[in-house]
Amino acid sequence: MSSFLSAAKSFRETTMATADDKHYRAKITKRVDLAPELWMIRIDPGAEFKFTPGQYATLGVEGEDKRSERPYSIASSPYENEIEFFFELVPNGELTPKIYSLKTGDEVLMRKASKGRFTLDTVSGRKNHLLVCTVTGVAPYVSFVRTLYKDWNEGRFKGEHKLFLLNGASRSWEFGYVEELQRYAQEVPWFKYVPTVSRPWDDAEWTGEVGRVDELIRKYSDAWGVNAQNGVGYLCGHPEMIEHGKGILKRIGFTKEFLREEIYWIPSKETVTTQ
Ligand SMILES: Cc1cc2nc3c(=O)[nH]c(=O)nc-3n(C[C@H](O)[C@H](O)[C@H](O)COP(=O)(O)OP(=O)(O)OC[C@H]3O[C@@H](n4cnc5c(N)ncnc54)[C@H](O)[C@@H]3O)c2cc1C
């Protein structure tokens, strides 16, 4: 009897371990809807999840016949207990409508290993980091800034690296983290933040910068003194913005070595996109 029970137990442990070998069943602890198709969640993976700011996690939902998984940049800092993500709904997409239907208390699958190389360059010796993004592409930069902000407050970071963030969206309600980022920018000398709206005619109350974020790279890199000799350029989010932004940075002398990109999707031929 006892050997049967222990055999059954070990079988159950093996099958459960195999099913969950690569994934955590993470619990959604918070959900905030920021705009009609943009939302943020925080999850508790229930066990250790190691990552470096700028990396992504692979999230998934079990469907009736298959599991859908996609990469998502992590917006939280490794110093936080929970992991945070910023999503955009792709109405006909495979996964985002499923994640969109989840609420606080529900579970989402998360691969146990973080991935990605879109991290802050602290080894080349360059100290000026020009961070450019569209909408949800702000997530890795939020992780950079939250982490450095804590290091700064606790004396581990002296402000030797400077972060310059250009955040693009069609309308101001798509920014997601504007208040938090403006607060850091007011408080610390090592962070500058400019949100810009590309469709101000749809957003009459917006009084900030206007124009597509890639078209402002030249203006702000000059104003901030970030150049091909002292800077590293980062581009994250919309594929067309990344293509244009990279072209602009290359024309002002940035070489491949000092350019990093995180392209969120490959546009299909029929897709007409806006920023
Ligand atoms: C490293 C990395 C990090 C990422 N981080 C984030 C993140 O933080 N937040 C986030 O929301 N997404 C992020 N993405 C995109 C994400 O992985 C999915 O591609 C996206 O959520 C769409 O998934 P889906 O299954 O709903 O759509 P799919 O079924 O994969 O796509 C359907 C169609 O929509 C197109 N498409 C996909 N995404 C978009 C979009 N946003 N706008 C317009 N068309 C699109 C695809 O090219 C495809 O033609 C990231 C992608 C990568 C590679």
Ligand as a Chemical Component Dictionary entry (heavy atoms), coordinates in Angstrom:
data_LIG
# 
_chem_comp.id                   LIG 
_chem_comp.type                 NON-POLYMER 
_chem_comp.pdbx_formal_charge   0 
_chem_comp.three_letter_code    LIG 
# 
loop_
_chem_comp_atom.comp_id 
_chem_comp_atom.atom_id 
_chem_comp_atom.alt_atom_id 
_chem_comp_atom.type_symbol 
_chem_comp_atom.charge 
_chem_comp_atom.model_Cartn_x 
_chem_comp_atom.model_Cartn_y 
_chem_comp_atom.model_Cartn_z 
_chem_comp_atom.pdbx_ordinal 
LIG C1  C1  C 0 11.055 41.387 -27.424 1  
LIG C2  C2  C 0 9.593  41.785 -27.565 2  
LIG C3  C3  C 0 8.972  42.469 -26.524 3  
LIG C4  C4  C 0 7.629  42.829 -26.643 4  
LIG N1  N1  N 0 7.047  43.542 -25.637 5  
LIG C5  C5  C 0 5.756  43.923 -25.740 6  
LIG C6  C6  C 0 5.142  44.703 -24.713 7  
LIG O1  O1  O 0 5.768  45.066 -23.704 8  
LIG N2  N2  N 0 3.828  45.017 -24.852 9  
LIG C7  C7  C 0 3.092  44.627 -25.967 10 
LIG O2  O2  O 0 1.891  44.942 -26.028 11 
LIG N3  N3  N 0 3.670  43.921 -26.952 12 
LIG C8  C8  C 0 4.963  43.549 -26.863 13 
LIG N4  N4  N 0 5.525  42.795 -27.860 14 
LIG C9  C9  C 0 4.655  42.286 -28.945 15 
LIG C10 C10 C 0 4.040  40.964 -28.497 16 
LIG O3  O3  O 0 5.023  39.966 -28.366 17 
LIG C11 C11 C 0 2.989  40.439 -29.492 18 
LIG O4  O4  O 0 3.527  40.416 -30.788 19 
LIG C12 C12 C 0 1.746  41.310 -29.515 20 
LIG O5  O5  O 0 1.205  41.403 -28.198 21 
LIG C13 C13 C 0 0.668  40.746 -30.460 22 
LIG O6  O6  O 0 0.362  39.430 -30.080 23 
LIG P1  P1  P 0 -0.983 38.735 -30.603 24 
LIG O7  O7  O 0 -0.785 37.266 -30.418 25 
LIG O8  O8  O 0 -2.179 39.355 -29.984 26 
LIG O9  O9  O 0 -0.991 39.099 -32.148 27 
LIG P2  P2  P 0 -0.441 38.165 -33.355 28 
LIG O10 O10 O 0 -1.437 37.078 -33.633 29 
LIG O11 O11 O 0 0.964  37.738 -33.012 30 
LIG O12 O12 O 0 -0.355 39.212 -34.523 31 
LIG C14 C14 C 0 -1.428 39.505 -35.411 32 
LIG C15 C15 C 0 -0.980 40.566 -36.423 33 
LIG O13 O13 O 0 -0.840 41.836 -35.787 34 
LIG C16 C16 C 0 0.461  42.385 -36.013 35 
LIG N5  N5  N 0 0.818  43.061 -34.742 36 
LIG C17 C17 C 0 1.336  42.505 -33.644 37 
LIG N6  N6  N 0 1.443  43.421 -32.648 38 
LIG C18 C18 C 0 0.954  44.574 -33.156 39 
LIG C19 C19 C 0 0.776  45.877 -32.624 40 
LIG N7  N7  N 0 1.111  46.190 -31.359 41 
LIG N8  N8  N 0 0.216  46.811 -33.423 42 
LIG C20 C20 C 0 -0.144 46.538 -34.690 43 
LIG N9  N9  N 0 0.010  45.313 -35.248 44 
LIG C21 C21 C 0 0.543  44.353 -34.489 45 
LIG C22 C22 C 0 1.354  41.194 -36.345 46 
LIG O14 O14 O 0 2.419  41.585 -37.183 47 
LIG C23 C23 C 0 0.378  40.280 -37.077 48 
LIG O15 O15 O 0 0.282  40.670 -38.438 49 
LIG C24 C24 C 0 6.887  42.454 -27.793 50 
LIG C25 C25 C 0 7.518  41.755 -28.824 51 
LIG C26 C26 C 0 8.851  41.430 -28.716 52 
LIG C27 C27 C 0 9.509  40.703 -29.867 53 
# 
loop_
_chem_comp_bond.comp_id 
_chem_comp_bond.atom_id_1 
_chem_comp_bond.atom_id_2 
_chem_comp_bond.value_order 
_chem_comp_bond.pdbx_ordinal 
LIG C1  C2  SING 1  
LIG C2  C3  SING 2  
LIG C2  C26 DOUB 3  
LIG C3  C4  DOUB 4  
LIG C4  N1  SING 5  
LIG C4  C24 SING 6  
LIG N1  C5  DOUB 7  
LIG C5  C6  SING 8  
LIG C5  C8  SING 9  
LIG C6  O1  DOUB 10 
LIG C6  N2  SING 11 
LIG N2  C7  SING 12 
LIG C7  O2  DOUB 13 
LIG C7  N3  SING 14 
LIG N3  C8  DOUB 15 
LIG C8  N4  SING 16 
LIG N4  C9  SING 17 
LIG N4  C24 SING 18 
LIG C9  C10 SING 19 
LIG C10 O3  SING 20 
LIG C10 C11 SING 21 
LIG C11 O4  SING 22 
LIG C11 C12 SING 23 
LIG C12 O5  SING 24 
LIG C12 C13 SING 25 
LIG C13 O6  SING 26 
LIG O6  P1  SING 27 
LIG P1  O7  DOUB 28 
LIG P1  O8  SING 29 
LIG P1  O9  SING 30 
LIG O9  P2  SING 31 
LIG P2  O10 DOUB 32 
LIG P2  O11 SING 33 
LIG P2  O12 SING 34 
LIG O12 C14 SING 35 
LIG C14 C15 SING 36 
LIG C15 O13 SING 37 
LIG C15 C23 SING 38 
LIG O13 C16 SING 39 
LIG C16 N5  SING 40 
LIG C16 C22 SING 41 
LIG N5  C17 SING 42 
LIG N5  C21 SING 43 
LIG C17 N6  DOUB 44 
LIG N6  C18 SING 45 
LIG C18 C19 SING 46 
LIG C18 C21 DOUB 47 
LIG C19 N7  SING 48 
LIG C19 N8  DOUB 49 
LIG N8  C20 SING 50 
LIG C20 N9  DOUB 51 
LIG N9  C21 SING 52 
LIG C22 O14 SING 53 
LIG C22 C23 SING 54 
LIG C23 O15 SING 55 
LIG C24 C25 DOUB 56 
LIG C25 C26 SING 57 
LIG C26 C27 SING 58 
# 
